[in-house]
């Protein structure tokens, strides 16, 4: 058996991605892969996910051990895609948590396992469709109330005149015109340094500050 063990670790984990040669209690040599990545990344785009697929296609491994099939993708469809890709290279996927193997002892596909993954994928797609439908209903309701913004509900950008006419901003601009530094103008106006920098830049662009 030419095996590899793939372990997906969260990006917030203190451990780092690495590959290590190990031996099981019964003396089987295998490659342990720790893949540190964001949960939203598909398996084939992960640093070591790519390597696993490459090793599978080149015949370097014939067995992939995982703690759970959830480590094989970002969601149901991606997990199914990864499993199908590995199975197409005659890789037997052994998932400890689910206590399943994707290949039978004779090397044939374990149809019951594939059916289970397909069912999970269908449930996920159904949940996504429900979320999209709720989103559409929310948009339709917002349009009826006249509160819908085509930019996703973000506040519309203020014009320069509207921005600079705000009480604190106008006071700040006046202080800058007097020759005050950005830091002192911010303190007197009770606004952040970043906002003062913005006021100064926009005022210069619009000819209000020379």
C-alpha positions as CSV (number, residue, x, y, z in Angstrom):
1,X,0.0,0.0,0.0
2,X,1.3,3.4,-1.0
3,X,-0.5,5.7,1.4
4,X,-0.8,9.4,2.3
5,X,-2.7,10.9,5.2
6,X,-4.2,14.3,4.5
7,X,-5.0,16.6,7.4
8,X,-6.7,19.9,6.8
9,X,-5.9,22.5,9.5
10,X,-7.5,25.9,9.9
11,X,-5.7,29.1,8.9
12,X,-5.9,30.2,12.5
13,X,-4.1,27.1,13.8
14,X,-0.7,27.5,15.4
15,X,0.7,24.6,13.4
16,X,2.2,25.1,9.9
17,X,1.7,23.2,6.6
18,X,4.2,20.4,6.2
19,X,4.8,16.9,4.8
20,X,6.3,14.2,6.9
21,X,7.1,10.5,6.4
22,X,5.6,8.4,9.2
23,X,5.0,4.8,10.0
24,X,1.8,3.3,11.3
25,X,1.6,0.9,14.3
26,X,1.7,-2.1,11.9
27,X,4.8,-0.8,10.1
28,X,3.1,0.8,7.0
29,X,5.1,3.7,5.7
30,X,3.0,6.7,4.7
31,X,3.2,10.4,3.9
32,X,1.4,12.7,6.4
33,X,0.3,16.0,4.9
34,X,-0.8,19.0,7.0
35,X,-2.5,21.6,4.8
36,X,-3.1,24.9,6.5
37,X,-5.6,26.9,4.6
38,X,-8.9,28.9,4.6
39,X,-12.1,26.8,4.7
40,X,-13.4,28.6,1.6
41,X,-10.6,27.2,-0.7
42,X,-11.4,24.3,-2.9
43,X,-9.3,21.2,-2.5
44,X,-7.6,21.4,-5.9
45,X,-6.5,25.0,-5.2
46,X,-5.0,24.2,-1.8
47,X,-1.2,24.0,-1.7
48,X,-1.0,20.4,-0.7
49,X,-4.4,19.4,-2.1
50,X,-2.8,20.0,-5.5
51,X,0.1,17.7,-4.5
52,X,-2.3,14.9,-3.4
53,X,-4.1,14.9,-6.8
54,X,-0.8,15.0,-8.6
55,X,0.6,12.0,-6.6
56,X,-2.7,10.2,-7.3
57,X,-2.5,10.8,-11.0
58,X,1.2,9.7,-11.2
59,X,0.6,6.5,-9.2
60,X,2.7,7.6,-6.2
61,X,-0.1,6.8,-3.9
62,X,-3.0,4.3,-4.0
63,X,-4.6,5.1,-0.7
64,X,-5.6,8.4,1.0
65,X,-6.3,8.5,4.7
66,X,-8.4,11.4,6.1
67,X,-9.9,12.0,9.5
68,X,-13.1,13.0,7.8
69,X,-14.3,13.4,4.2
70,X,-15.1,17.0,5.1
71,X,-11.3,17.7,4.7
72,X,-11.6,17.0,1.0
73,X,-13.4,20.2,0.0
74,X,-15.0,23.4,0.9
75,X,-18.6,22.1,0.5
76,X,-20.6,19.1,-0.6
77,X,-20.1,19.5,-4.4
78,X,-16.3,20.1,-4.0
79,X,-16.0,17.1,-1.7
80,X,-17.8,15.0,-4.3
81,X,-15.6,16.4,-7.1
82,X,-12.4,15.6,-5.2
83,X,-13.6,12.0,-4.4
84,X,-14.5,11.4,-8.0
85,X,-11.1,12.7,-9.2
86,X,-9.3,10.4,-6.7
87,X,-11.4,7.4,-7.5
88,X,-10.8,7.9,-11.3
89,X,-7.1,7.3,-10.4
90,X,-8.0,4.1,-8.4
91,X,-7.3,5.8,-5.1
92,X,-9.0,4.2,-2.1
93,X,-10.2,7.0,0.3
94,X,-10.4,5.9,3.9
95,X,-12.3,8.3,6.2
96,X,-11.9,7.5,9.9
97,X,-14.8,9.6,11.3
98,X,-17.4,8.3,8.8
99,X,-15.8,4.8,8.9
100,X,-16.0,4.4,5.1
101,X,-13.8,3.4,2.2
102,X,-14.5,4.4,-1.4
103,X,-13.2,1.2,-2.9
104,X,-14.2,-2.4,-2.2
105,X,-11.6,-5.1,-1.5
106,X,-11.7,-6.1,-5.2
107,X,-10.9,-2.5,-6.3
108,X,-14.4,-1.7,-7.5
109,X,-16.2,1.5,-6.5
110,X,-18.2,1.5,-3.3
111,X,-21.5,2.6,-4.7
112,X,-23.2,3.1,-1.3
113,X,-20.5,5.6,-0.2
114,X,-20.7,7.6,-3.5
115,X,-24.5,7.6,-3.1
116,X,-24.1,9.0,0.4
117,X,-21.8,11.8,-0.8
118,X,-24.2,12.7,-3.7
119,X,-27.0,12.9,-1.2
120,X,-25.0,15.3,1.0
121,X,-24.2,17.4,-2.1
122,X,-27.9,17.5,-3.0
123,X,-28.9,18.7,0.5
124,X,-26.2,21.4,0.3
125,X,-27.5,22.6,-3.1
126,X,-31.0,22.6,-1.8
127,X,-30.0,24.8,1.2
128,X,-28.2,27.2,-1.2
129,X,-31.3,27.5,-3.3
130,X,-33.3,28.3,-0.2
131,X,-30.8,31.0,0.8
132,X,-31.0,32.5,-2.7
133,X,-34.8,32.4,-2.7
134,X,-34.9,34.2,0.6
135,X,-32.4,36.8,-0.7
136,X,-34.6,37.4,-3.7
137,X,-37.7,37.8,-1.5
138,X,-35.8,40.2,0.7
139,X,-34.8,42.4,-2.3
140,X,-38.4,42.3,-3.6
141,X,-39.7,43.4,-0.3
142,X,-37.1,46.2,0.0
143,X,-38.1,47.4,-3.5
144,X,-41.7,47.6,-2.4
145,X,-40.8,49.6,0.6
146,X,-38.5,51.8,-1.4
147,X,-35.4,51.0,0.7
148,X,-33.6,48.8,-1.8
149,X,-30.1,50.1,-2.9
150,X,-28.7,48.6,-6.1
151,X,-25.2,48.8,-4.6
152,X,-26.2,46.1,-2.1
153,X,-27.5,48.5,0.6
154,X,-24.3,50.4,1.0
155,X,-24.5,54.1,1.8
156,X,-24.3,56.3,-1.4
157,X,-21.1,58.2,-1.8
158,X,-21.3,61.8,-0.8
159,X,-20.4,64.6,-3.2
160,X,-17.5,66.8,-2.2
161,X,-19.8,69.6,-1.3
162,X,-21.9,67.4,0.9
163,X,-18.9,65.9,2.6
164,X,-17.1,69.2,3.2
165,X,-20.2,70.9,4.4
166,X,-20.6,68.6,7.4
167,X,-20.1,70.7,10.6
168,X,-16.9,69.0,11.8
169,X,-15.4,68.7,8.3
170,X,-16.1,72.4,7.6
171,X,-14.5,73.4,10.9
172,X,-11.5,71.2,10.1
173,X,-11.0,72.7,6.7
174,X,-11.1,76.2,8.2
175,X,-8.4,75.2,10.7
176,X,-6.3,73.8,7.8
177,X,-6.7,77.1,5.9
178,X,-5.3,78.9,9.0
179,X,-2.2,76.8,8.7
180,X,-2.8,74.3,11.4
181,X,-1.1,70.9,11.1
182,X,-3.2,67.8,10.4
183,X,-2.7,66.5,13.9
184,X,-3.9,69.8,15.6
185,X,-6.8,70.2,13.1
186,X,-7.9,66.7,14.0
187,X,-7.8,67.4,17.7
188,X,-9.6,70.7,17.4
189,X,-12.3,69.2,15.1
190,X,-12.6,66.0,17.1
191,X,-12.2,63.8,14.0
192,X,-9.7,61.1,13.1
193,X,-6.4,61.8,11.4
194,X,-7.5,59.8,8.4
195,X,-10.5,62.0,7.9
196,X,-8.4,65.1,8.1
197,X,-6.0,63.7,5.5
198,X,-9.0,63.0,3.3
199,X,-10.4,66.6,3.8
200,X,-7.0,68.1,3.0
201,X,-6.6,66.0,-0.2
202,X,-10.1,66.7,-1.5
203,X,-9.9,70.4,-0.6
204,X,-6.7,70.7,-2.6
205,X,-8.1,68.9,-5.5
206,X,-11.2,71.2,-5.5
207,X,-9.2,74.4,-5.1
208,X,-10.3,75.1,-1.6
209,X,-6.9,74.7,-0.1
210,X,-3.7,76.0,-1.6
